[in-house]
Amino acid sequence: MAGNGPNAILTHSQKVCRLYKRCLRTLEDWANDRAEFRFNAVVMRARFDETRSETDGRLLAKQLIEAEQEYMSSKHEDPKIFKNDPGGICFRRSAQIHDWMFDTYHPWERAQLRDFFETR
């Protein structure tokens, strides 16, 4: 996460949606094939839908905490990581060229790249 500001305040529904997505990714990590994953995803969706009509906030908060604890206990030890995410094989693969490096160019090189250095 970029930035140094305070964390955003999340509503209960946002927390539940994020937990659902994390649980889906965990199911995907544990599944051996697509059919097994889809079956477990449907079962998990039914578990989430059971509490959809609940209106007591204290009970919902307690269930959310229990669900997060269950998620933490069932996390995969080697989860799949998308290639461009931190930890992926392509993350920050292209080197960053710092602007001060152009100051080290020889005058002959600057003459060859005159358009670039005039607009810089």
N, C-alpha and C positions, 0 to 999 in steps of 0.2 A: 504494500500500500504506500502510495506516495503522499507526501505532505506531513506536516508536523502538527496540524490542528487537532482539535478534539474529535473523538470518535462520534459518528452519527448515532442518534438515538433511534433504535429500531422498534417498530410496533410488534405486537405479538404475531400478527399474520406474516410479517416479513421474516421473523425468526423461524416460524413454522415452515415457510417456503424454502428458506435456506437450509434448514435441517432436512427437509424432504429431498432436496437436490443432493446434499452430501450423502444421504442414505442411499439414493439411487447410484451414485458413483461407487459407493462401497459395495453394493450388491453387484455392480458390474465388475469390480475387482475380484470378487470371490467366485463369480460364475464361470463354469467351464465352457458353456456354449450359450448361444443366444436364447434358445428355448428355456433353459433353466433360469436365465436372467429375467426374461419376460414373465415367467410364472411367479418368481419371487417379487418382482416389481408390482404385479397385480395384487398379491397378498399384502405387500407393504402399503399400497395405496388404499386398500380396504381398511387397514389399521388406522391410517390417517383420517379416513372418511368417517370412522366410528365416532370421533370426537368433534366432528364439524358442527353438529347442532347444539353442542354444550355452550351454555351462556355464563356459567360461574367462572369468573376470572381467576380466583384463587386455585380452583381445581385445574383449570387450563394451564396455569403457570407451573403447578406441581407436575402435571403430566409432561409438560415441555422439558422440565429439568430431568425427569426420569428418562424421557426419550433421548435426551442428549447424553446422559450417562450410558444408556444402552448402545448408542452410536459409538461412543468413545471406547467401549469395551469390545466392539465388534469390528473396529477399524482393521484394514488389511496392513500387514507389516511392510509390504512393498507395493504401494498403490501405483496405478497407471498415471503417468504424467504426460500431458500434452506437450508436443515438441517445442512450442514457443513459450511455454510457461516457465517460471523459475524452476530450475532443476531439470528441464528438458534439454534435448541434445542440440537444439538450435537457439537456445536462449543466449542473447548477447554474442552471437557468433560473429557478426560483422564488427570490425574494430572501429572504435570511435576515433576520428581524426580531430585533434585539438587545433584550434585556430593559431596558436602560437607557433606551431610547426611550420606554417607558411613563412614566418619571419626568418627562418633559417635558410631559405632558398637563396641560391647564388644569383647575382644580377643577370647572368645570361639566361638562367631558368625563368626569371621574372620577365625577361624580354619575350620569351617564347609564349608565356601565359599572360600577356599584357591585358587582355580583356578581363580576365579573372581578377587580376590585382587592381585594376581601375575601379571595378564595382565592389570590391571588398571593403 
